Amino acid sequence: GETGETVDGETGETVDGETGETVGEFRERHSVRPPVQHAYGCPPSAAELIRRNAEAAKAAGVVDPYQPMVARESGVQLFQHEHLSHVSFNIFSKLPVLPLRHMGDLHRTVNQRIALLVLQSRIQSRYAELDHEHYKRCELDHSDSAREGCTVSTVTVTCEPLHWKYALQVAVEEARRLKQYGLTSGELTRFKSAMMRDSEQLAQQAGFVPSLENLDFVMEHDALGHVVMDQVQGHEALVRLDDVICLEGVNEVARELLGFFAEYGTAPEDRDPVGGLTTAIVACVPSTTTDNEGVEVPFSITEEEVIQVLSADYGEIEAMEDVFVPDELLSETELDELVAERAPSIVSSTVDESTGVHQRVLSNGMRVNYRVTNNEPGSAFLRLVVPGGRTAESTAPGPGGIGAAAVGFRTLQEVGAVGQWSRKQVELITMQNLVMFEVEPEAEYLFLDAAFAVKGGLRTTLEIVHLLCSRPVWDANALERVKDIYRMFELNTQRNLELLTHDKVNHAVFGDRRLMDPSREELSALDLDGVTRAVEAQLRAGPLEVNIAGDVDPAELDAMLVRFLGTAAPGGALTPQLDVAPLDLTPLTLRDVAPGDKQTRQQRLWLRDSDERACAVLAGPGPRMWAPMRNPPLPPLDEVDVPVDLDGNPIPTPAALQGFHPADQVNAAAAAAGNPFAARSVRRANPLATFVAGMLLTEVIGGGPF
């Protein structure tokens, strides 16, 4: 500035620009950021180096409050709270950050990612085995944190309280198996291929990443001391490593990475010298849970019990057998036979010029809408729409009663198998082709959403839609797991202020149980035959609709639609059966609450919560979602009181001057302002007008307070 003073970048002192003398401290900067004394769970060799450095500093008289130290293996910290409904175990190992500066550093990082992906896949596959029907989830992570100034390895196991020992035991067993025997050659090939495709897709989308995300990425990597590469440079570096990523390297990294968890409680002399230590274990558990009969009972757990499960000897562990994963779920031979038998074709083909949407109707009745976009190069999104939804459910509990369509459709996702292929095989081929699925049952439709990489993923997605509609696989244990998820959500609702408030309003407003999640009694009444009939009836009735948006080629996609979707037989029917065997649709209803029923209209609930706060919800009937927007009632022309001038001549109203009904002031005002949403405009008569107006109103009201 005008003072001629500068700031020394190393010392942070202010220096006079003419004399060079220090004129005062500008700021003090910590040499260690953040200023924290870390206790690392390093392998023995690194731990010894930390000890030597600490001893050398002490001998030299250097007092450093942030000198790292070596951690001892952690015990278990228990956190118990009445608002929790499930158990979660969080197991950590803190390590120093290793800057990513050379190709060897990137090689190590890639090997770590592959090892973690394989372990998580193995654990989840064990959890989904047919003889175990209860909810369990395991998540793994190994990442650098600039905010914490360290690297943290994390294992998180979440499960129902009554089955926590089995869930934790499976995770320990699979970690020990991978550490002892390593990956199979097939696992390495598949997971390496998936990483390469993911990296390639990110490189294709490099120019579409928001600036804020790029800024966060650069700041994080710079703070950690990593070399900063954009998505294209990162992919090019990864491609260079393709030939050097091998089983030996990944298995060696797995030994280093998993030692803290797989060897917990092992004596130091018996531990693998390359493995680290667990530095923290946090168990979050509920105060109560429900037993197998649905009765709420106290729940207790001790530190000793957790340590026993983590360190127990589970006997001899065998090596993992490789799983055969097909290149495609429908072979070319099988498709050729279906094409010859069913002669699929596009019977209607149009393009809406205003929206760019391609519309196709296939010979089996399936309707397809797709639009070519480049928002995310190399990727696309698909939605399968099955008409019917919960409206087609029975209004009473029973084997195929309330909840049958919702629970049944989620069961298909939980089974994970389609056609002749097992869940594990489907999981691996979707992982390899970057395909992610999600299902959602709604009031009027059943939705299946898929996001995928177009290269490889488009074919896999269409194959799964074909098989899911034509040859779905049902399983009783998967049904029970889905029921458990619904029951767990019900428990969460009863312990959550916002969820409980909305739930009570729903019960007060809706006169139909199908507009809400099924209760415990309704879930217990459902059986596999009932939910199977409910879902397959909707698949059979049709017509199904498929919507696709993404970086697709129209000519290529048309050919694939005919070959993969045109040969499908939803619910076993080659054409929609809506006219032959229509769904038994019962309209959804609202409760008729009397104006004087204050007990229902004004409810107050008191719930123990972690904070002193309140939640209020107002609800009531609104306009019908799909009905055309109502126009204001206008009197007949001969009954309109038209103003006259002094000579008795009629004075045209602004509405009449613009060609509308003389009393139609809404339309006149809208037209005068150039507003296309006039009362009798084409847009107002559109069936979507009410729905869109409601969405806009929600945005306006929601954004107003902020």
Summary of the structure (lengths in Angstrom):
residues: 706
radius of gyration: 31.9
end to end distance: 39.4
largest distance: 114.4
contacts: 2075
relative contact order: 0.09
helix: 43%
strand: 17%
